[in-house]
């Protein structure tokens, strides 16, 4: 029961966080594209693709998490993007780059908006951990996939299979 409730809270929190992040990026795609480009990790044509693709991916995943449909798949996609973000931030810090985080535009979640640093790495690690909980425990209560939460396994159910 506790895990179903916890998974639901984390699922909904992830939906809000990534929905807001997507909204901010879609509201100012040029700023997001410049933010990606500043990391100097991918060619310009890939930067343009990512600037278009990433916010929509975040928005679709946020919507799926909000209604609890295909929550595990959405959590896996977001976990993967967070791992890439963590790697990009650490790479930039290792190369002594002074960059602004483009995650939430002029807003901050855990970290003050502005230059990237270890706070951003920690923030993304915590979000990735929330994704892992949803990935392994399911969407929790109030979801289309499992409306009553994660079903309990019983010996009778195991014998039927």
C-alpha positions in Angstrom: 0.0 0.0 0.0 2.8 2.4 0.9 4.7 1.7 -2.4 1.5 2.2 -4.4 1.0 5.6 -2.8 4.7 6.5 -3.1 4.8 5.5 -6.8 1.6 7.5 -7.5 3.1 10.6 -5.8 6.4 10.3 -7.6 4.6 9.6 -11.0 2.5 12.7 -10.6 5.5 14.8 -9.4 7.5 13.7 -12.5 4.5 14.6 -14.7 4.4 18.1 -13.3 8.2 18.6 -13.4 8.6 17.4 -17.0 5.4 19.0 -18.2 6.6 22.3 -16.9 10.1 21.8 -18.3 8.6 21.0 -21.7 6.3 24.0 -21.6 9.3 26.3 -20.8 11.3 24.9 -23.7 8.4 25.0 -26.1 7.7 28.6 -25.1 11.3 29.7 -26.1 12.7 27.0 -28.5 15.5 29.3 -29.6 16.9 29.7 -26.0 16.7 25.9 -25.6 18.5 25.3 -28.9 21.3 27.8 -27.8 21.5 26.0 -24.5 22.0 22.6 -26.2 24.5 24.1 -28.6 26.6 25.6 -25.8 27.4 22.1 -24.5 29.3 21.6 -27.8 28.5 17.8 -27.9 26.6 17.4 -31.1 26.6 18.9 -34.6 24.3 21.8 -35.4 21.8 19.8 -37.4 21.5 17.4 -34.4 21.1 20.4 -32.1 18.2 21.6 -34.1 16.6 18.2 -34.0 17.0 17.8 -30.3 15.7 21.3 -29.6 12.5 20.3 -31.4 12.3 16.7 -30.3 13.2 16.8 -26.6 10.4 19.2 -25.4 7.8 17.1 -27.2 9.2 13.9 -25.8 9.0 15.4 -22.3 5.5 16.7 -22.9 4.2 13.3 -24.1 5.9 11.4 -21.2 4.5 13.9 -18.8 1.0 13.4 -20.2 1.4 9.6 -20.0 2.6 9.8 -16.4 -0.3 12.2 -15.5 -2.9 9.7 -16.6 -0.9 6.7 -15.7 -1.0 5.0 -19.1 2.3 3.4 -20.2 3.9 4.9 -17.1 6.8 2.5 -17.0 7.7 3.3 -20.6 7.4 7.0 -20.0 9.6 6.7 -16.9 12.2 4.7 -18.8 12.4 7.3 -21.6 12.7 10.1 -19.0 15.3 8.1 -17.1 17.4 7.7 -20.2 17.2 11.5 -21.0 18.2 12.3 -17.4 21.3 10.0 -17.7 22.2 11.8 -20.9 21.7 15.2 -19.2 23.8 14.1 -16.2 26.6 13.0 -18.6 26.4 16.3 -20.5 26.6 18.4 -17.4 29.6 16.4 -15.9 31.3 16.6 -19.3 30.9 20.4 -19.5 32.1 20.8 -15.9 35.1 18.6 -16.7 35.9 20.8 -19.7 35.7 23.9 -17.5 32.8 25.3 -19.5 30.6 28.0 -18.0 27.1 27.3 -19.1 23.6 28.1 -18.2 21.1 25.3 -17.6 18.3 25.2 -20.1 16.1 22.8 -18.2 13.6 25.2 -16.7 14.4 28.4 -18.5 14.5 31.3 -16.0 13.1 29.1 -13.3 14.7 26.6 -10.9 13.6 23.3 -9.4 16.1 22.5 -6.7 18.9 24.6 -8.1 18.9 28.3 -8.6 18.6 29.2 -12.3 21.9 30.0 -13.8 25.2 28.2 -14.3 25.3 24.5 -14.2 27.0 22.7 -11.4 26.8 19.7 -9.0 23.4 20.9 -7.8 22.1 20.1 -11.3 23.7 16.7 -11.3 22.1 15.9 -7.9 18.7 17.3 -9.1 18.8 15.0 -12.1 20.0 12.0 -10.1 17.0 12.5 -7.8 14.6 12.8 -10.7 16.2 9.7 -12.3 15.7 7.8 -9.0 12.0 8.8 -9.0 11.8 7.4 -12.6 13.4 4.1 -11.4 10.7 3.8 -8.6 7.9 4.2 -11.2 9.7 1.9 -13.6 10.0 -1.0 -11.1 7.0 -0.4 -8.9 4.5 0.7 -11.5 2.3 3.8 -11.6 0.7 3.3 -8.2 -2.9 4.3 -7.5 -5.1 6.3 -9.8 -3.7 5.2 -13.1 -5.2 3.8 -16.3 -2.7 0.9 -16.3 -3.3 -0.3 -12.7 -6.3 1.7 -11.2 -6.0 0.0 -7.8 -2.3 0.2 -7.7 0.2 -2.6 -8.2 -1.7 -6.0 -7.9 -0.6 -8.2 -5.1 0.6 -11.6 -6.2 -1.0 -14.6 -4.5 -0.2 -18.3 -4.6 -3.6 -19.0 -6.3 -2.8 -16.4 -9.0 0.6 -18.1 -9.6 -1.0 -21.5 -9.9 -3.4 -20.3 -12.6 -0.5 -19.2 -14.9 
